[in-house]
Amino acid sequence: MDNDDVCRLLVVLSLMALSAGLEVIDMTLVLGADTIVWPGSPPFNFTILKRGNQSDGYWYEINYFGTAEHAGTHVDAPAHFSQSGWRVHQIPSSSLAGPAVVVDVADKATKDADYRLTIEDLQAWEDSHGRIPDKAVVVMDSGWGARYPSPSRVFNTNNTLDASTFHFPGIHPAAAAWLASQRHVIAVGVDTPSTDYGQSTKYETHVVLGNNNVLGLENLQKVDQLPARGATIAIGLVNLKDGSGGPARILAIIDSTTTGRGNALHPTALLFLWIVCGVFVSLQWPTVL
């Protein structure tokens, strides 16, 4: 093994140790023909334009798809319920990623399908985990994610075309206002079809979020797999001109060196290994250093 081989080996081992510390959770439903949409929205459309081996011997495929903005796992842009709020293309990149705060109200939602996350729930979370950081993405874990993909279970009704029959948890407008004004969050997320609870008729939470330019993330999955704090949420939203929202790929990135999950090396330990390896290399091959 020559000097260059040793250096390359150190780099590879370091990258392996660092990457082992990251866990990525996809919080997104697959967008397709069975995607859950709000009553009145057009169905998802996927059309194969071309798919197959071409005359020159290569494989080629291209498709067309059409979807409502607010279908499946998606983002509500502030303009969805606010005339002065950002449309999709106006959302700054700084509002598309932030530290995750996960508030577990699953037990309360089990007892009351119309439960709404409250300021008291948020303050109780802070009593246990510390202050909600500025520019956070606050996610409600109501346990509702287990009900997907069944529309009747998600909307909690046998009449999925009549919104007046819907019963599912959401976020209380007072809690949304507190998060916007007191904690300056960039987004709130729910594992249900709406940030407002199912029986809402005025969509007050949507209005509060929109007027404060706070994004709404709806139909999230796997929120119960996130730690209460320590993850980062990244929102991959299509940059749609004048959109009121749109389907999104939403990822949670968990660093096990800060959350205690997994067996990854802490960066300090990695630095120590680099020093030890460097000393070893300098002793064995002085010309390397």
Secondary structure as UniProt FT lines:
FT   HELIX           3..19
FT   TURN            20..21
FT   STRAND          22..26
FT   TURN            33..34
FT   TURN            39..40
FT   STRAND          45..53
FT   TURN            55..56
FT   STRAND          59..66
FT   TURN            69..70
FT   STRAND          74..76
FT   HELIX           78..80
FT   TURN            83..84
FT   HELIX           88..90
FT   HELIX           93..95
FT   STRAND          97..104
FT   HELIX           106..111
FT   TURN            113..114
FT   STRAND          116..117
FT   HELIX           119..129
FT   TURN            134..135
FT   STRAND          137..141
FT   HELIX           144..147
FT   TURN            148..149
FT   HELIX           151..154
FT   TURN            155..156
FT   TURN            160..161
FT   HELIX           163..165
FT   STRAND          170..171
FT   HELIX           173..182
FT   STRAND          187..190
FT   TURN            198..199
FT   HELIX           204..211
FT   TURN            212..213
FT   STRAND          215..218
FT   HELIX           223..225
FT   STRAND          229..237
FT   TURN            241..242
FT   STRAND          245..255
FT   HELIX           256..259
FT   HELIX           267..284
FT   TURN            286..288
//
